[in-house]
């Protein structure tokens, strides 16, 4: 991958034009001068021009707010506007209709933690060192941890290397108020938590998943406010809490430009003991997770789907998506009420492919696989007046592009010593240029994949081959035998990328250095 470090001022500040709005308010009537004489008129014009110049400076000085919404395990087709599933997402559909939807947008890993680490750092997981999950998977969900045992477990001792710069670090330095509401998943020890990673505000869970109501994982209370664990909201549905806290953050930011990273835990399966199964005794390491535990959701949302789908787990999954969609709708409505609708970029995507809730057709595979169903995510960007409305683009884009994009619109200075793997994607969304991305690489343990142009090469325990995505989005026809030279070329590109990752500066927590 030819990496590209973009200078933030490469394009004009999209907010530097004069426009009317709550912070404008200049006009003839405001000038305070009479209009009855030529002198008065000229003076009025002079004052108007002067006032406009002041406003231009003021507008240029206030960059747009940025709201990054990430859903959890929401499959590529799981949006109402795609039209292949009965899922109801009126808010996201509207954002897509008023903005840009990308159909070839990829995450960097087919499951939570490394995918999110790339969102936050703009770097491949293999470059920032967070290339596997941070979770206690040596024991199953039925195991209730004691405090001392939990304190030394992977969930507490692993996290994103503290030397990595996050979106919070970059945007805070550019004058933004920065917040995280929801699933942090970058480590739970204090040094890993958002307040130590460039963020001013944090409400959510530090670990990989929780019970939507008790907010526990492995029996450990997992919700934080700032650096402190809190049980004050125990019993309230997580999506409702994250909506409440997102609105609080926006409200409390006042006139300051803000960046809110809002990663919902929905519609991920609940990380909880099953309601109808007795908790196993402490130390029981072989207790099975009960089948079909799935997603937790308030009954009114699951009820929307009971006549549409046969399986209860699907009704709950779709219900959780709709509940999240409704929460996003309230946040967007609040922005509009505050007059910030046109001064806010909203980006929405999922952290990885769907985990089997009705499949990811037309894509092959799902979460944890190297096929498109694991790596390709729904993507919507909304910014009225600054991005086209109703545009659908098939340009090759990834989550690595987010940090350079946000840095560019915030006018943030990037550290030239930090190698980034993406670029500002706004000109591509506007249709002003083709995507500079020609390649992308993935590795999950022994599984490997590369996309070069429209060609995809996969080598994994669950199958592999060479596929032409331009004619075979479902990766059904392996052309490796027909085109051995091309397959070898893609593998060589993968190997070159792997060598670059191995040669990059050692970073934790998984790399041996
Ligand atoms: Ca996930």
Boltz pocket constraint, residues with backbone or C-beta under 6 A from the ligand:
constraints:
  - pocket:
      binder: B
      contacts: [[A, 71], [A, 72], [A, 73], [A, 111], [A, 112], [A, 268], [A, 351], [A, 352]]
      max_distance: 6.0
